[in-house]
């Protein structure tokens, strides 16, 4: 019996790279995994790959374009129609774009996918996460033992160390000046850390914990296909295999020792500091308000 038997996890970005490695790790521990892909074909292909490694994996596909708010809402509705509870949500999807693109919602694509999608999908699935936490607590109380059922529901957001990056609240979507992925992407990693902290604070006492993970460089993924160049070369030479890079995310999603920590950034199973704007509660609140406006929540 795996440590996640009877649990349901949903993983975005699960059709390749880090996300697929996380989905595989959760399936290996016994969780049923909703494999989110931009298309049904990509989700089906990823499930075949996961089953090649975990033959008895319990998987289901979910089609979702995370740059589209209507697609996110539709996907969340499908999940909630199939399942009353969700034990683990791993937001692992992300993009790097060489040129600026605008989504049908009128948002810059990198910000829409890397930040707004995390905010919107997580909020839409919060009731299912809270229900899983309540039921887990009730089952533990009935059993009289603290076993797996006592574990909280968990949100794991793939983020990154963000260095000296700051958020320009007057230009969150990189509309001013020359666009580049070096200008557009690092602030979205800081934004993910800030949102994780705010979710951690807002969910205090609900039995749902939220943490972010810095996986480091991950080699041979499609994430950097659009930007190419030296950054992709360095990543593929010095990055870790996706299976190794996924370790901390899976640990945060499953381990008993991470059951009561929330709002933190982690790497290699150790907590990382969040210097600069990453320790500013006002920045968290401003970002939350901006995402609320952009999604109508």
Protein Blocks (a to p, Z undefined) as FASTA:
>chain_A
ZZkgoiacddehklgcjllmmmmmmmmnopacddddfbfklmmmmmmmmmmmmmmbccdd
ddddfkbmklmmmmmmmmmmmpmbdfbdcdfbdcddfbdcddfkopafklmmmmmmmmmm
mmmmmmmmmmmmmmmmmmmmmnopabfklpccddddddddekjaccdfklmnopgcjddf
klmmmmmmmmmmmmmmmmmmmmgonlpacddddebjaehiaklmmngmmllmmmmmmmcc
fklmmmmmmmmmmpmklmmgghiaceehiacddehjllcfklmmmmmmmmmmmnoZZ
